[in-house]
């Protein structure tokens, strides 16, 4: 069993595939023999572009969530420390 590829490696592989099909007419002809004509390739590329867009959005949102949680966590710890000292005073 081979090594599992990461998401970015798979994305790059698919990107190279679509670029090669556009540039290489021999490859396009070979794929057409298996039912992957220009329309099927265009549909696949549209799906790929949609995937890349959603993947980038997900990565951005995940980074924003991580940052927001780190800020919340710091604020919570500060508030908890203040509460602890005020609670001892009471």
N, C-alpha and C positions, 0 to 999 in steps of 0.2 A: 504494500500500500504506500503510495507516494505522500510526500509532504503536502499538507493542506495550504492552499494559497490564501493570502489575506484579501480583504475587500479591495484595498487599493491595487494590489497586483492583478486581481480579476478585472477591475475597471480599466487598468492600463492595457491588459490583454485584449479586451473587447474594443477599446479605442483603436488599437493597432489593427485589429481585424477589419474594422470599418474603413480605416484609411487605406489598407491594402486592397480591399475590394474595389474602392473607388479608383485607385491608380492602376491596378493590374487587371487587364481585360481577360487574360488567360484564367486567372483565379475566378473572376466573375462568371466566365463561361463554364468552368468546372462546377461551381456552385449551382448554376442554372440547371445543370443536368440532374441535380438532386432536389430540384423544386425550389431553390432559393433564387428566384429571379429578382430583378431590380425592385419590384414592388415589395417583395418579402424582405429584402435587405433594407429598404427605406423604412418599413414598419419596425424592423428590429432596431434600426438606428434611432428612430423616434422613441421607442421604449427605453433604449440605453440613455438617450439625452434626458428623458424624464427621470430615470433612476439617478443619474448624476446630479441633477438639480435637487431632488429630494434628499439624496445622500449629503450634499453640501449643506442644505438647510438643517438637516438633523445634526450634523457635526457642529454647526454654529449654535444651534439651540442647546445642545449638550454642554458646550463650553460656557454659554451664558448661565445655564443652570448651575454648573459647578462654581462659577464665580459668585453667583447670588447666594448659594448655600454657604460658601466660605465667609462671605460678609455677614450673613445671618448668624452663623456659628460664632464668629468673633463677637458680635453684638450681644448674643445670648450669654456667652461666657462673662462678658463685662457686666451685664445686668445681673447675672447670678452672683458674681462676686460682690457687687454693691448691695444686693439684697441680703446676702449672707452677713455682711458687716452690720447693716441696719437691723437685721433680725436679732443679732447679738446685743445691740444697744437696747432693744425693747424689753 
